[in-house]
Amino acid sequence: MLATGGDCIKLWDLNDFKLQQIFPSKLGSSVQSLSWSNNGGCLGSFSSGSTEVSLRAIRDSSSLELPPIKASSSVRAVDHAHKAACYLAVAESSGRVVVWDAKQLTSKKSFQLKGEALTDVAFSPSDSHLAVGSESGNVHLLSLTSNTVTGPHRITKEQARSSGGVQQLRYSNVRRGVLGVACWSGAVCYLDCNTGKLSRLLQAHAAPCSALAFSPINELLLVSAGYDKKIIFYNVNSLK
């Protein structure tokens, strides 16, 4: 099933792309982001300027609204854990990052990044770390096992000055400790979380880069999409 956001949330059947369900966003504002649990049974979302993460239990032909997660400031990003279906990371505009148990509505871990307006959060494939991006162009790595913070990893001075900073973060599911970073400047970067080495891919978008994804089977393939209406494929070994 595919979920799309906008003025409302729509659920589509991927077999025939027929609309299955539709429900409005909270307070009538646009849906900023969506996140599926690993078993497809729960959909998390939040609206622009909201301090709540809406949760909905999803079935094939029905859905049930669940009690929301209440943040302490505006929600900027959410991401479900890969292994534990009930765990959800929430990044806030205040620089706070919280891992929630969505079933019990209790916080399991909390980090505070002072002076950072956060833009995205992503679980590592093993759920042992979180990567967090900010408007200033920094990336922090949060260890959920040792409760330590690594960083900031500066994406470059030019990108750090750009409005919007980091747009999206995605870990590779094939290569351990490899993180892709999409930037408002249009650049796409490749961070080795084990060594801290940051590489900037040679081809960039002419407008902000809005999304990226690693291939689930090819460890060398990375794809990005931008507001310039282009999709670019990269070989991360040759940085092209």
C-alpha positions in Angstrom: 0.0 0.0 0.0 1.2 3.5 -0.9 0.5 6.6 1.3 0.6 10.1 -0.1 0.2 13.4 1.7 -1.0 16.9 0.9 -4.3 18.5 1.9 -5.2 15.0 3.1 -3.7 11.5 3.4 -4.6 9.0 0.7 -3.9 5.3 0.7 -3.5 3.5 -2.7 -3.4 -0.1 -3.7 -0.1 -0.6 -5.5 -1.5 -3.5 -7.6 -3.9 -1.3 -9.6 -3.3 2.2 -8.1 -6.9 2.5 -7.0 -7.7 4.8 -4.1 -8.5 2.7 -1.0 -8.8 5.2 1.8 -8.8 8.9 2.4 -8.7 11.0 5.6 -8.1 14.7 6.3 -5.0 16.2 7.9 -5.2 17.7 11.4 -6.3 21.3 11.7 -6.7 21.6 7.9 -3.0 22.2 7.3 -0.9 20.3 4.7 0.7 17.0 5.6 4.5 17.5 5.9 5.7 13.9 6.2 4.6 10.3 6.5 6.3 7.2 8.0 5.2 3.6 7.8 6.1 1.1 10.5 8.1 -1.8 9.4 5.1 -4.2 9.3 2.9 -1.7 7.5 0.4 -1.7 10.3 0.9 1.9 11.5 1.2 5.2 9.7 2.7 8.2 11.4 2.2 11.7 10.0 2.4 15.4 11.0 1.1 18.6 9.6 2.8 21.9 9.1 3.4 23.7 12.4 1.9 20.9 14.5 3.3 19.7 17.8 1.7 16.3 17.4 2.4 13.2 15.5 -0.8 11.5 14.3 -0.9 7.7 14.4 -3.2 5.5 12.5 -3.6 1.7 12.5 -4.0 0.5 8.9 -5.9 -2.5 7.6 -6.6 -3.4 4.0 -10.0 -1.7 3.9 -10.2 0.2 7.1 -8.1 2.3 9.5 -8.3 3.4 13.1 -7.0 6.7 14.5 -4.8 6.1 17.6 -3.8 8.5 20.4 -1.2 11.0 19.1 2.4 11.6 20.2 2.7 15.1 21.7 6.0 16.8 21.2 7.3 19.8 23.2 7.8 22.0 20.0 6.9 21.9 16.3 7.6 18.5 14.7 10.0 18.6 11.8 10.6 14.9 10.9 9.5 11.4 11.9 11.0 8.0 11.1 9.9 4.5 12.2 12.5 2.0 13.4 13.4 -0.9 11.0 13.1 -3.7 13.5 10.7 -2.6 16.3 7.4 -1.7 14.7 6.3 0.4 17.7 9.3 2.7 17.9 9.3 6.1 16.3 11.9 8.9 16.2 10.6 12.5 16.3 12.8 15.5 15.5 11.6 18.9 16.8 12.3 22.5 15.7 13.9 23.1 19.2 16.7 20.6 18.5 15.2 17.9 20.6 15.1 14.3 19.3 13.0 11.7 21.0 12.5 8.0 20.4 8.9 7.1 21.3 7.2 3.8 22.0 4.1 4.5 19.9 2.1 1.7 21.5 2.7 2.9 25.1 3.1 6.6 24.3 6.2 6.8 26.4 9.6 8.2 25.5 12.5 5.7 25.4 15.4 8.0 24.5 15.9 11.7 24.3 18.7 14.0 23.0 19.0 17.8 22.9 21.1 19.4 20.1 21.5 23.0 21.2 21.3 25.7 18.6 20.1 23.4 15.8 16.7 23.7 14.0 16.3 20.1 12.8 15.0 19.1 9.4 15.2 15.3 9.2 15.9 12.1 11.2 16.6 8.6 10.1 17.2 5.2 11.9 20.2 3.1 10.9 19.3 -0.3 9.5 20.2 -1.9 12.8 18.3 0.7 14.8 21.5 1.3 16.8 21.9 4.9 15.6 20.0 7.9 14.5 21.2 10.4 11.9 19.8 14.0 12.3 20.1 16.9 9.8 19.6 20.6 10.5 18.9 23.9 8.7 22.5 24.9 9.4 23.8 22.1 7.1 25.1 19.9 10.0 24.6 16.2 10.5 24.7 14.6 13.9 24.9 10.9 14.7 23.2 9.7 17.8 24.0 6.4 19.4 21.0 4.7 21.0 23.2 2.2 22.8 25.8 4.5 24.4 23.7 7.7 24.4 26.5 9.6 22.8 26.4 12.3 20.0 29.0 12.4 17.2 29.3 15.5 15.1 28.5 18.0 13.9 29.6 16.8 10.4 29.6 20.0 8.3 28.3 19.4 4.8 30.5 22.3 3.5 30.5 26.0 4.2 28.6 26.9 1.1 25.8 24.4 1.9 25.7 25.4 5.6 24.9 29.0 4.6 22.1 28.0 2.3 18.5 28.3 3.5 17.1 25.0 4.4 20.4 23.1 5.0 19.9 19.4 5.0 16.7 18.2 3.3 16.8 14.5 3.7 18.9 11.7 5.2 18.9 8.0 4.1 21.1 5.1 5.3 22.2 2.4 2.9 20.6 -1.0 3.7 23.4 -2.8 2.0 26.6 -0.9 3.0 27.0 -0.7 6.8 27.4 2.9 8.2 26.9 4.7 4.9 24.6 7.7 4.9 23.2 9.8 2.0 22.5 13.5 2.5 20.3 15.6 0.3 20.9 19.4 0.5 18.9 22.5 -0.1 21.7 23.8 -2.3 21.1 20.9 -4.7 24.2 18.9 -3.7 24.1 15.3 -2.7 26.7 14.0 -0.2 27.9 10.6 1.0 29.0 10.2 4.6 30.9 7.2 5.9 29.6 7.1 9.5 32.4 4.8 10.6 35.3 7.1 9.6 33.5 10.5 9.4 34.7 11.0 5.8 32.3 13.1 3.8 32.3 13.0 0.0 30.4 15.4 -2.3 29.0 13.7 -5.4 30.1 15.4 -8.6 26.7 15.9 -10.2 24.3 18.2 -8.4 20.8 19.5 -8.9 20.2 23.0 -10.2 17.5 23.4 -7.5 17.1 22.0 -4.0 17.4 18.3 -3.7 14.2 17.0 -2.2 14.7 13.2 -1.8 17.2 10.4 -2.2 17.3 6.6 -1.8 19.9 3.8 -1.9 19.2 0.7 -4.0 18.1 -2.2 -1.8 20.2 -4.6 -3.8 23.1 -2.7 -5.4 25.5 -1.1 -2.8 26.9 1.3 -5.3 23.7 2.8 -6.6 22.1 6.0 -5.1 19.3 8.0 -6.7 18.1 11.6 -5.9 15.2 13.8 -7.0 15.1 17.6 -7.0 12.9 20.6 -7.5 14.6 21.0 -10.9 12.4 18.0 -12.0 15.4 15.7 -12.5 16.2 12.3 -11.2 19.9 11.6 -11.0 21.6 8.2 -10.5 25.0 8.0 -8.9 27.8 5.4 -8.5 29.0 6.1 -5.0 32.4 4.6 -5.6 33.3 6.9 -8.5 31.3 9.8 -6.9 29.6 10.3 -10.4 
